[in-house]
Amino acid sequence: EVQLAESGGGLVQPGGSLRLSCVVSGLTFSRNWMSWVRQAPGKGLEWVANIRPDGSDKYYVDSVKGRFTISRDNAKNSLFLEMSSLRVEDTALYYCARGPPHAYWGQGTLVTVSS
Amino acid sequence: ENVLTQSPGTLSLSPGERVALSCRASQTVSSNYLAWYQQKPGQAPRLLIYAASSRATGIPDRFSGSGSGTDFTLTISRLEPEDSAVYYCQRYGSSPPDTFGQGTRLEI
């Protein structure tokens, strides 16, 4: 059974930083593109970033470029999202997902940016 | 950026009916890399269709995808109450961003 488990969310002040993690099991992690997708409360899905299987290429939505960094550790089947200079509008449930296309998703970790 | 526009925004139908949800892209979706997802309240999204018309593992054949270029459709035949959800399309592929549409809310 494929499982993705996110952690690292929480309450942070504007301008602060957080590091999200996602541990993956049940698939060959090192062969898969991985992504972060977020969903603000009551809103739709927004793709945030993705990373090639070997980590050599990374892509970001414009609104997080220069502030967020996606990375992975294939030896530990783990995906990360380093978030800095956080803004109120970054408040969302952050999902890690295999792909695209996203056949497998975690349950999400909530990031709240508020003073 | 390739913007995806879904229509209608919301619709309410009865069990047994058939529905077609539209997803229109502002630019051609290369290689028809277009996916459809279903999301129910409090749950992560579920992949229904990828590459415009390929059904994901375990998805009932009541769900089908079609289209190419800039116009895509998710059709659900014989609606069931558990099909109540928000449906999203997403373009993906070699040229990110992997944009999502704004979603269509379907009430049965």
Interface residues (C-beta under 8 A of the other chain):
Chain A: S35 V37 G44 L45 E46 W47 N50 Y59 Y60 V61 D62 Y95 G99 P100 P101 H102 A103 W105 G106 Q107 G108
Chain B: E1 Y33 A35 Y37 Q39 A44 P45 R46 L47 Y50 A51 A56 T57 V86 Y88 Q90 Y92 G93 P96 P97 D98 T99 F100 G101 Q102 G103
